[in-house]
């Protein structure tokens, strides 16, 4: 019972918000926060649909991936989210380093 509640609390944001929000952070830097949140929901649903197609599109893919099961969804969604988080962190550190370099150039002149 408690495990099911925890699964729902963790699974809903993982499936319906986090991957899309990370994609919005990566690709749409010029948008406002509220726009990124709205886009996050839409892009997460797109990621879920693409994952469903990947896991069970045809018999061959179903044999390779194991099909659409709760375990496979957790594993693949977790891997996608972790990968996007790493890309987002790398982008943010690079942009902060570039801002520091620009600040130094202005001070040096």
N, C-alpha and C positions, 0 to 999 in steps of 0.2 A: 504494500500500500504506500509506504513512504517513498520507496524507490520509484514508483510510478509518478508520484507528485514531483520528485526531484527531476525525473526524466522529462516531464512536461515543462517545468520551470527552466531547465537548461536547454531543452530541445527547441522550444518555440522561438526564442531569440536567435539561436544558432541557425534554424532553418528559414526564418522569415525576416531577419534584419541584418545580422552581423556581416555575412559575406557581401551583400549588396552595399552596405554602408562603407565597407573597406574599399570596394570597387569605386564608389563615388569619391572617396577621399583620394584615391590614386589618380583617377582620370578627370575629375571635375573639380579642380582646385578653385576655380573662380566663383563657384556657387556659394550661396549663403548656407548656414547650418541647417535651417529648416528645409531648404530644397534638397540638401544632401540626405537628410533623414527620409523625406518622401521618396527620393530616388533609391535610397537603400532598400526600402520594402519592395519596390518594383524589380530592382536588379537581383535581389535575393530570390524572388519567385522565378526569375529567369534562370538563375543558377540551379535551383531545385529542378526545374523542368529539364535542363540540359543534363543534370546528373541522372535523372530518371531515364532519359533516353540512352545515356551512356551505359547504365547498369543493365537495362533490360530491353534494348532496342530490337534485337533479334536473338535467335537461339545461340549463335556463336558468341556474341557478347555476354549473354546470360551465362554460358558455360565458363567463360574466362573470368568474369567478375563475381559470379555467384548469384547474380540476380538482385532484385530489389528486396532486401531484408533490412530489418531495423539495425542490425550490426553493421552491414555494409553502408547504410546511410550515415550512421554515426562516424564511421571511419573516413569515408570520402568527404563528407561535409567538414569534419574536423581538419582533414588534410588541406582542403581548399581554403578554409578560414585561416589556418596557420600560415599557409603560403602567402595569402594576401596580406596578412598582418606583417610578415617579414618584409615583403615588398614595400608596404606603407612605412614601416620603420626606417628602412634603407633610404627611401625618398626623403623622409623628414630630416634625417641626419645629414644627407647631402645638401638639402636646401638650407639648413641652418649653417653648415660650413661655408656655403656660397655667400650667404648674407654676412658672415663674419669677415670673409675675404673682401667683400665690397666695402664694408665699414673700414677696414684697414687701409684700402686704397684711397678712400676719401680723406682719412686722417693724414695719410702720408703726403698728399698733395698740398 
